[in-house]
Amino acid sequence: MTYKAIFSGHFEFGTERSYQKMVDMFEHRSENYYRNAILLNGEEVFDEKSQSLHVPRHIAQAATSKEWNNTINILNFVADYAIAGSFSAWMVNDGQVVKHHFIEPNSDKAAVQAFLKGRELVQEEGREKEAMKALSRAIDKYERHAKAYERRGFVNQQLRNYQDAIYDYSKSIDINPNAAEPYLGRALVYIVKEDYAAAAADLVMAIKGSIPLQPMFWQSRRIKGECHLKLKQWDKAEFELKFVTKRQFTEDDPNYKWRKRALCNYGIALFEQQKYQDALKAFDGALSINTGLEVPQSELLLYRGMTLQQLGESGFQQVWEEAANYGSERAAELLQAI
């Protein structure tokens, strides 16, 4: 039996000597341990200029279990010698993930341990300064630590140090322009600064750098759709949000709680393009969802009422009355104008 195998990641080795040693060891193990039954070609994945093992994305359409296991084993071996980076690997069968591996350095190197400590502290509320200190230490030990810059950018973002966050995210991107996380992080900062065009551009890169098996892919598409709404680019908003609203998310997926908001925004994009019948379906779909992150009920009902009016259907006044009761001034104005 064969599977689709997807690999994406980046390992750095710090010095030319360490890099060359790993190139030689990779080749030796590939030939002598695994008889070249692996899914990555050393000549294609090692980058001498950056002294890294770099795989933006590699897809093997018919991988055997043996090839998969050999490749995971050699990546784990490489990770022991890397100073920074990480790899993700997915085994897929009929669109379903059979196996997933996340591989990263876990040696006693100072840069490695400082990063791991900082990343752990990021998750603990109230320990942002400690996290910042640990991540800065990782960067001091290895200045090309893209993931440390990305995580430090996140901490700065949480602390509302937005310019510092942009700097850190940008440094991470400069080092590894194929990683999706810093583009998404920087986009969220641009949104706070109301620079929706810059945010949308970064979200394009976040989408390119992730795959549909990752929640981040759909998060980026949803937020990109919202940016297009802010820019009144209705057709582009529709394009992104259509994909998001058609996706069936499981309850443990972070995107599950955003379904109502995505449907509401999708409906607005359709309404603004006079696609009223489809807009009504989207608004009704949003109203049927009672869990997750809420959207303002006043806005949802306002647009549903306007859609009914445009379709020449009855009941729009009652919907506006309900919207006005939820605080919609626009609905109240529309009722007075009747």
HELIX and SHEET records of a PDB file:
HELIX    1   1 GLU A   16  ASN A   32  1                                  17    
HELIX    2   2 GLY A   42  VAL A   45  1                                   4    
HELIX    3   3 SER A   65  ALA A   79  1                                  15    
HELIX    4   4 ALA A  110  VAL A  122  1                                  13    
HELIX    5   5 GLU A  128  LYS A  141  1                                  14    
HELIX    6   6 ALA A  146  GLN A  158  1                                  13    
HELIX    7   7 TYR A  162  ILE A  175  1                                  14    
HELIX    8   8 GLU A  181  VAL A  192  1                                  12    
HELIX    9   9 TYR A  196  LYS A  208  1                                  13    
HELIX   10  10 PRO A  215  LYS A  230  1                                  16    
HELIX   11  11 TRP A  234  LYS A  246  1                                  13    
HELIX   12  12 TYR A  256  TRP A  258  5                                   3    
HELIX   13  13 ARG A  259  PHE A  271  1                                  13    
HELIX   14  14 TYR A  276  LEU A  287  1                                  12    
HELIX   15  15 GLN A  297  GLN A  310  1                                  14    
HELIX   16  16 PHE A  316  ASN A  325  1                                  10    
HELIX   17  17 GLU A  329  ALA A  337  1                                   9    
SHEET    1   A 5 PHE A  46  ASP A  47  0                                        
SHEET    2   A 5 SER A  52  THR A  64 -1                                        
SHEET    3   A 5 THR A   2  GLU A  12 -1                                        
SHEET    4   A 5 ALA A  84  ASN A  93 -1                                        
SHEET    5   A 5 GLN A  96  ILE A 103 -1                                        
END                                                                             
